[in-house]
Amino acid sequence: MEQGHRLPVAIVAGLHARARKRVVDELLRSLPGSVALHHEPAGASGRTVLRTLRDGSGPLAAAEIPLVDDCVCCALGADLGPELERLAADGTTRLAVVELWDSIEPRAVAESVAAYGGDRLRVTGVLTAVDPALVLPYLGNGDDLAECGLASAPTDQRTVGDTWARQLEYAPVLAVVDGGGADDEDRALLAQLHPTARRVAVGTPELAAAALAGFDAEATAAAQHPACALLPQNADEAGVATYVWHRHRPFHPERLYDALEDLCCAAARSRGRFWLADRPDTLLAWDAAGGALCVEATGPWLASLPDAAWETVPPVRRAAAALDWHPDHGDRCQHLVFTSPGLDRDGLERLLDSCLLTDAEYASGRDAWRRLPAAFDLLLDTA
């Protein structure tokens, strides 16, 4: 390898295993000199991970490596960097394709490789392989990964639906493998779930170009933060709709908590940020798929910070806050987005609006808001 040249690394993720393998095979075929690294659980004892290396002609090497902390993802993290560095030092590899095992999410791997790479490695693409006909079945699957044999560790509590949603929405490129079963509704759902993604079809020259186009891990991470995430806009096509609900008034914690089940089941996918009247300083993230909801405290709203602390906030977040600044509440807002076939927009709007503070409650002021029932304490592990 020439001095100063860094090995390009493309990461291919996705629960759609057949589609993922097809994407990797196509990259190896269309880019001679490329190799694919893959790690997956192996062995009857369940205590090892099988690492395989192959090129377009077939297998090149295989080895079993021990689990790290009983975790497939941890073993991958410990092994991947040195293996990629070895390929870089060899000097003969045109592209290293990292094919992630089914439930491994691309974000942690992309950030790890980007941090590890130094002057040897550079992430040039992150792709999620997609069969459009499987998007809704996987998104609506609330089964635990452990029930499906896809958990990466004994403590893995993720579901199929939420894992698939994150795989889909993180990648800037969706590699589409249409198995023939997709219809207009499937394609519309895919487009609305990740409207900013570049969608490339397997079997076209665009796939190889997308794998080499370049990738910025820091910018992608910033765009994922709930405070400034580029959420989908209102849309309606082929029976699939996306509804954006945006308000500034805070939620009544008890009424919202009582409505959670109905809200989670109202759409195949919902996400965004929100605030509760009894927690006015806490930015809360909403992430739901497959009927399962994750609510997470993600730090303070900018409006609750002293002016001096603003210098420590990324510029992209300050810009996002300025675009939606409220004279009384600052950047505090309700911004939830629901995407699904057969979405009942009017019903959703009525339900969400009913969870806000009433005029009388709002007029009572912040001291009174803080005394409202702390219905989310248990959910947020702060009881």
C-alpha positions as CSV (number, residue, x, y, z in Angstrom):
1,M,0.0,0.0,0.0
2,E,1.3,3.4,-0.9
3,Q,2.5,5.6,2.0
4,G,-0.3,7.9,3.2
5,H,-3.0,5.7,1.6
6,R,-5.7,4.5,3.9
7,L,-7.7,1.3,3.4
8,P,-11.3,2.1,2.4
9,V,-13.8,0.3,4.7
10,A,-17.5,-0.2,3.8
11,I,-19.9,-1.4,6.5
12,V,-22.9,-3.4,5.4
13,A,-25.6,-4.0,8.0
14,G,-29.2,-5.3,8.2
15,L,-31.4,-8.0,9.7
16,H,-32.4,-9.0,6.2
17,A,-29.6,-11.6,6.0
18,R,-30.2,-12.8,2.4
19,A,-30.3,-9.2,1.1
20,R,-27.2,-8.3,3.1
21,K,-25.3,-11.3,1.6
22,R,-26.4,-10.3,-1.8
23,V,-25.1,-6.8,-1.4
24,V,-21.7,-8.0,-0.1
25,D,-21.5,-10.5,-3.0
26,E,-22.2,-7.7,-5.5
27,L,-19.5,-5.4,-4.0
28,L,-16.9,-8.2,-4.1
29,R,-17.9,-9.0,-7.7
30,S,-17.9,-5.4,-8.9
31,L,-14.7,-4.3,-7.1
32,P,-11.9,-6.8,-7.8
33,G,-9.4,-6.8,-5.0
34,S,-12.1,-6.4,-2.3
35,V,-12.5,-8.7,0.6
36,A,-15.3,-9.2,3.1
37,L,-14.9,-9.7,6.9
38,H,-17.8,-11.3,8.9
39,H,-18.2,-12.2,12.5
40,E,-21.0,-14.4,13.8
41,P,-21.7,-16.6,16.9
42,A,-20.2,-20.0,16.5
43,G,-19.7,-23.3,18.4
44,A,-22.0,-25.5,20.3
45,S,-20.8,-23.9,23.6
46,G,-21.9,-20.4,22.4
47,R,-18.6,-19.1,23.7
48,T,-16.9,-18.2,20.5
49,V,-17.3,-16.0,17.4
50,L,-16.4,-17.2,13.9
51,R,-14.5,-14.7,11.9
52,T,-14.4,-15.4,8.1
53,L,-12.6,-13.6,5.3
54,R,-13.6,-14.1,1.7
55,D,-13.2,-12.5,-1.7
56,G,-15.2,-12.8,-4.9
57,S,-13.9,-16.3,-5.5
58,G,-14.8,-17.7,-2.1
59,P,-13.4,-18.2,1.4
60,L,-9.9,-17.1,2.2
61,A,-9.5,-17.8,6.0
62,A,-11.5,-18.6,9.1
63,A,-10.9,-18.6,12.8
64,E,-12.8,-18.8,16.0
65,I,-12.2,-16.1,18.6
66,P,-13.5,-16.0,22.2
67,L,-16.4,-13.9,23.3
68,V,-15.6,-10.7,25.2
69,D,-17.8,-10.3,28.3
70,D,-20.3,-12.8,26.8
71,C,-21.0,-10.3,24.0
72,V,-20.7,-10.9,20.2
73,C,-20.6,-7.1,19.6
74,C,-17.7,-6.7,22.1
75,A,-15.8,-9.5,20.5
76,L,-16.3,-7.9,17.1
77,G,-15.1,-4.6,18.5
78,A,-11.9,-6.1,19.9
79,D,-11.1,-8.1,16.8
80,L,-12.1,-5.9,13.9
81,G,-9.6,-3.1,14.2
82,P,-6.5,-5.3,14.2
83,E,-7.8,-7.4,11.4
84,L,-8.6,-4.3,9.2
85,E,-5.2,-2.9,10.1
86,R,-3.6,-6.2,9.0
87,L,-5.4,-6.0,5.7
88,A,-4.2,-2.3,5.3
89,A,-0.6,-3.3,6.0
90,D,-0.8,-6.1,3.4
91,G,-1.3,-3.4,0.7
92,T,-3.2,-5.5,-1.8
93,T,-6.8,-4.9,-0.7
94,R,-8.9,-2.4,-2.7
95,L,-11.9,-2.3,-0.3
96,A,-12.6,-4.1,3.0
97,V,-16.3,-4.9,3.3
98,V,-17.4,-5.4,6.9
99,E,-20.5,-7.6,6.8
100,L,-22.2,-7.2,10.2
101,W,-24.1,-10.1,11.8
102,D,-27.9,-9.8,11.8
103,S,-28.5,-7.8,14.9
104,I,-25.3,-5.8,15.1
105,E,-26.1,-2.1,14.6
106,P,-23.8,-0.1,12.3
107,R,-23.4,3.0,14.4
108,A,-21.1,1.6,17.1
109,V,-19.0,-0.2,14.5
110,A,-18.7,2.8,12.2
111,E,-17.6,5.0,15.1
112,S,-15.2,2.4,16.4
113,V,-13.5,1.9,13.0
114,A,-13.4,5.7,12.4
115,A,-11.7,6.2,15.8
116,Y,-9.3,3.2,15.4
117,G,-8.3,3.9,11.8
118,G,-5.8,6.7,12.2
119,D,-3.6,6.9,9.1
120,R,-4.4,3.3,8.2
121,L,-8.2,3.0,7.7
122,R,-11.1,5.2,6.6
123,V,-14.8,4.4,6.6
124,T,-16.0,5.2,3.1
125,G,-19.6,3.9,3.3
126,V,-22.2,2.6,5.6
127,L,-25.0,0.7,3.9
128,T,-28.0,-1.2,5.2
129,A,-29.3,-4.0,3.0
130,V,-33.1,-3.9,2.5
131,D,-35.7,-6.1,1.0
132,P,-38.6,-3.6,0.7
133,A,-41.2,-6.4,1.2
134,L,-39.7,-7.2,4.6
135,V,-39.6,-3.6,6.0
136,L,-43.0,-3.6,7.6
137,P,-42.9,-7.2,9.0
138,Y,-39.6,-6.6,10.6
139,L,-40.6,-3.1,11.8
140,G,-43.8,-4.4,13.4
141,N,-42.0,-7.4,15.1
142,G,-42.0,-6.8,18.8
143,D,-40.3,-10.1,19.7
144,D,-37.2,-9.8,21.8
145,L,-34.0,-10.6,19.9
146,A,-33.3,-13.3,22.5
147,E,-36.5,-15.1,21.5
148,C,-35.3,-15.2,17.9
149,G,-31.7,-16.4,18.7
150,L,-30.4,-13.0,17.6
151,A,-29.3,-11.4,21.0
152,S,-25.7,-10.3,21.0
153,A,-25.4,-10.8,24.8
154,P,-27.3,-12.3,27.7
155,T,-28.2,-8.8,28.7
156,D,-29.5,-7.8,25.3
157,Q,-33.1,-6.5,25.7
158,R,-33.6,-5.1,22.2
159,T,-36.5,-6.2,20.0
160,V,-36.5,-7.0,16.3
161,G,-38.5,-3.9,15.5
162,D,-36.4,-1.3,17.3
163,T,-33.1,-2.9,16.1
164,W,-34.3,-2.9,12.5
165,A,-35.4,0.7,12.8
166,R,-32.0,1.9,14.0
167,Q,-30.2,-0.1,11.3
168,L,-32.4,1.4,8.7
169,E,-32.3,5.0,9.8
170,Y,-28.6,5.3,10.7
171,A,-27.2,4.3,7.3
172,P,-26.9,7.1,4.7
173,V,-27.2,4.5,2.0
174,L,-30.0,1.8,1.6
175,A,-28.9,-1.0,-0.7
176,V,-32.2,-2.2,-2.1
177,V,-32.6,-5.9,-3.0
178,D,-36.1,-6.4,-4.4
179,G,-37.0,-10.0,-4.1
180,G,-40.1,-9.5,-6.2
181,G,-42.6,-9.4,-3.4
182,A,-42.6,-5.6,-2.8
183,D,-45.5,-3.4,-3.8
184,D,-46.0,0.4,-4.0
185,E,-46.9,0.5,-0.3
186,D,-43.7,-1.2,0.7
187,R,-41.6,1.2,-1.3
188,A,-43.5,4.2,0.0
189,L,-42.9,3.0,3.6
190,L,-39.2,2.7,3.0
191,A,-39.0,6.1,1.4
192,Q,-40.9,7.8,4.3
193,L,-39.0,6.1,7.1
194,H,-35.6,7.4,5.8
195,P,-36.3,10.1,3.2
196,T,-32.8,11.5,3.2
197,A,-31.1,8.2,2.5
198,R,-29.6,7.4,-0.9
199,R,-31.4,4.3,-2.2
200,V,-29.3,2.2,-4.6
201,A,-30.4,-1.0,-6.3
202,V,-28.1,-4.0,-6.2
203,G,-26.8,-4.8,-9.7
204,T,-26.2,-1.2,-10.6
205,P,-22.9,0.7,-10.7
206,E,-24.3,3.0,-8.1
207,L,-23.8,0.4,-5.4
208,A,-20.0,0.3,-5.6
209,A,-19.9,4.1,-5.9
210,A,-21.9,4.4,-2.7
211,A,-19.6,2.1,-0.8
212,L,-16.6,4.4,-1.7
213,A,-18.4,7.8,-1.6
214,G,-17.2,8.8,1.9
215,F,-18.7,8.8,5.4
216,D,-18.4,11.3,8.3
217,A,-19.0,9.5,11.6
218,E,-19.1,12.7,13.7
219,A,-21.6,14.4,11.4
220,T,-23.8,11.3,11.3
221,A,-23.8,11.0,15.0
222,A,-24.8,14.7,15.4
223,A,-27.7,14.2,13.0
224,Q,-28.9,11.3,15.1
225,H,-29.2,13.3,18.4
226,P,-32.8,13.7,19.4
227,A,-32.4,17.5,19.8
228,C,-31.5,18.1,16.1
229,A,-32.3,14.9,14.3
230,L,-33.6,15.4,10.7
231,L,-37.0,13.8,11.2
232,P,-39.3,13.0,8.2
233,Q,-41.8,15.5,7.0
234,N,-45.5,15.1,6.4
235,A,-46.2,12.7,3.6
236,D,-48.9,10.6,2.1
237,E,-48.4,8.0,-0.7
238,A,-49.7,4.6,-1.6
239,G,-51.6,4.2,1.6
240,V,-48.6,5.1,3.8
241,A,-48.6,8.4,5.7
242,T,-46.2,10.3,7.9
243,Y,-47.7,12.7,10.4
244,V,-45.6,15.4,12.1
245,W,-47.1,16.6,15.4
246,H,-45.4,19.8,16.7
247,R,-46.4,21.8,19.8
248,H,-44.7,24.0,22.4
249,R,-47.0,23.5,25.4
250,P,-45.8,20.8,27.8
251,F,-47.4,17.4,28.4
252,H,-49.3,16.6,31.5
253,P,-47.2,13.6,32.7
254,E,-50.1,11.4,33.9
255,R,-52.3,11.9,30.9
256,L,-49.5,11.2,28.5
257,Y,-48.5,8.1,30.5
258,D,-52.0,6.8,30.4
259,A,-52.0,7.2,26.6
260,L,-48.7,5.5,25.9
261,E,-50.2,2.1,24.8
262,D,-52.5,3.7,22.3
263,L,-49.8,6.0,20.9
264,C,-47.3,3.1,20.5
265,C,-49.9,1.0,18.6
266,A,-51.0,3.9,16.4
267,A,-48.1,3.6,14.0
268,A,-45.5,1.1,12.8
269,R,-42.8,3.7,13.7
270,S,-42.7,6.8,15.8
271,R,-39.9,8.9,17.1
272,G,-38.9,12.4,18.2
273,R,-38.4,14.6,21.3
274,F,-40.8,15.9,23.9
275,W,-41.0,17.5,27.3
276,L,-43.1,17.0,30.5
277,A,-44.4,19.8,32.7
278,D,-42.9,18.2,35.8
279,R,-39.5,17.9,34.1
280,P,-39.1,21.2,32.3
281,D,-35.3,21.0,32.0
282,T,-35.1,17.5,30.6
283,L,-35.0,16.7,26.9
284,L,-36.8,13.3,26.4
285,A,-36.4,11.1,23.4
286,W,-39.3,9.0,22.0
287,D,-38.4,5.9,20.0
288,A,-41.1,3.3,19.2
289,A,-41.4,0.4,16.8
290,G,-43.2,-2.9,16.9
291,G,-45.5,-1.7,19.7
292,A,-42.5,-1.2,22.0
293,L,-41.6,2.3,23.3
294,C,-38.3,3.5,24.6
295,V,-38.4,6.9,26.5
296,E,-35.0,8.2,27.4
297,A,-33.6,11.3,29.1
298,T,-31.0,12.7,26.8
299,G,-29.7,15.7,28.8
300,P,-30.9,19.3,29.2
301,W,-32.8,21.6,26.9
302,L,-30.5,24.5,25.8
303,A,-33.0,26.9,27.4
304,S,-32.2,25.4,30.8
305,L,-28.4,26.0,30.4
306,P,-26.5,29.0,31.6
307,D,-25.2,31.2,28.7
308,A,-21.6,30.1,29.3
309,A,-22.5,26.5,28.7
310,W,-23.6,27.2,25.2
311,E,-20.1,27.2,23.9
312,T,-19.8,23.5,24.7
313,V,-22.8,22.6,22.6
314,P,-22.2,21.5,19.0
315,P,-23.1,24.2,16.4
316,V,-25.6,22.0,14.7
317,R,-27.6,21.8,17.9
318,R,-27.5,25.5,18.5
319,A,-28.7,26.1,14.9
320,A,-31.5,23.6,15.3
321,A,-32.6,25.3,18.5
322,A,-32.5,28.8,16.9
323,L,-34.8,27.7,14.1
324,D,-37.6,26.7,16.6
325,W,-37.0,29.0,19.5
326,H,-40.1,29.9,21.5
327,P,-40.2,33.2,23.5
328,D,-41.3,31.5,26.7
329,H,-40.0,27.9,26.4
330,G,-36.9,28.3,24.3
331,D,-36.0,25.1,22.4
332,R,-38.4,23.0,24.5
333,C,-41.0,21.5,22.2
334,Q,-43.1,18.5,21.3
335,H,-41.9,17.1,18.0
336,L,-43.1,13.6,17.3
337,V,-43.3,11.9,13.9
338,F,-45.6,8.9,13.2
339,T,-45.2,6.7,10.0
340,S,-47.4,3.8,9.1
341,P,-49.8,2.4,6.5
342,G,-53.4,3.3,7.3
343,L,-52.3,6.1,9.7
344,D,-55.2,7.9,11.5
345,R,-53.8,11.4,11.5
346,D,-56.9,13.0,13.0
347,G,-57.2,10.5,15.8
348,L,-53.5,10.9,16.6
349,E,-53.8,14.6,16.7
350,R,-56.8,14.5,19.1
351,L,-55.1,12.0,21.4
352,L,-51.8,13.9,21.6
353,D,-53.5,17.3,22.1
354,S,-55.5,15.8,24.9
355,C,-52.3,15.0,26.7
356,L,-51.1,18.6,26.8
357,L,-51.7,20.9,29.8
358,T,-55.1,22.5,29.6
359,D,-55.4,26.3,29.6
360,A,-56.0,26.4,33.3
361,E,-53.1,24.0,34.1
362,Y,-50.8,26.0,31.8
363,A,-51.8,29.3,33.4
364,S,-51.0,27.9,36.9
365,G,-47.3,28.3,36.2
366,R,-44.1,26.2,36.5
367,D,-44.1,25.8,40.3
368,A,-47.5,24.1,40.0
369,W,-46.4,22.0,37.0
370,R,-43.5,20.5,39.1
371,R,-46.1,19.2,41.6
372,L,-48.0,17.2,39.0
373,P,-48.0,13.4,39.4
374,A,-44.5,12.1,38.4
375,A,-45.9,9.4,36.3
376,F,-42.7,8.8,34.3
377,D,-40.4,8.3,37.2
378,L,-40.4,4.5,37.0
379,L,-40.1,4.5,33.2
380,L,-37.0,6.8,33.5
381,D,-35.5,4.9,36.4
382,T,-35.5,7.8,38.7
383,A,-38.0,6.7,41.3
